[in-house]
């Protein structure tokens, strides 16, 4: 599939055309597991990052 990938790079447009020069500081890291619906199904709310850092399960 490498040959097809290289051919496609030459034949088609590639993305991203513009890299957004933004960054953020990582303030908390925790392994929550793969496909953890309890984590990814929550809508963000004001103070959520503070709750996460405090160890509260949101």
C-alpha positions in Angstrom: 0.0 0.0 0.0 3.0 2.3 0.2 3.2 2.7 -3.5 -0.5 3.7 -3.7 0.0 6.1 -0.8 3.0 7.8 -2.5 1.2 7.9 -5.9 -1.9 9.5 -4.1 0.3 12.2 -2.5 1.4 13.3 -6.0 -2.0 13.0 -7.6 -4.3 14.5 -5.0 -4.3 17.6 -2.8 -2.9 17.1 0.7 -4.1 18.4 4.0 -3.6 20.4 6.2 -2.9 23.3 3.9 -2.4 25.6 6.9 -1.1 24.6 10.3 -2.7 26.7 13.0 0.1 27.9 15.3 -1.8 27.3 18.5 -0.7 25.3 21.5 -1.8 24.7 25.1 -0.1 23.5 28.3 -1.1 20.0 29.4 -2.1 20.4 33.0 -3.4 16.9 33.8 -2.8 13.4 32.5 -4.6 10.2 33.5 -5.1 6.9 31.8 -8.9 6.6 31.7 -8.9 3.5 29.5 -9.9 2.9 25.9 -13.3 3.9 24.7 -14.4 5.1 28.2 -17.9 6.3 27.6 -18.1 7.7 31.2 -15.4 10.1 30.2 -16.1 11.0 26.6 -19.9 11.4 26.9 -19.8 14.4 29.3 -20.4 17.9 28.1 -17.9 20.5 29.3 -18.9 22.9 32.0 -17.4 25.8 33.9 -14.9 24.4 36.4 -14.7 21.0 34.8 -10.9 21.1 34.6 -10.6 22.0 38.3 -12.9 19.1 39.2 -10.7 16.7 37.1 -7.5 17.9 38.7 -9.1 17.5 42.2 -9.8 13.9 41.4 -13.6 14.3 41.2 -15.3 11.9 38.8 -17.3 14.1 36.4 
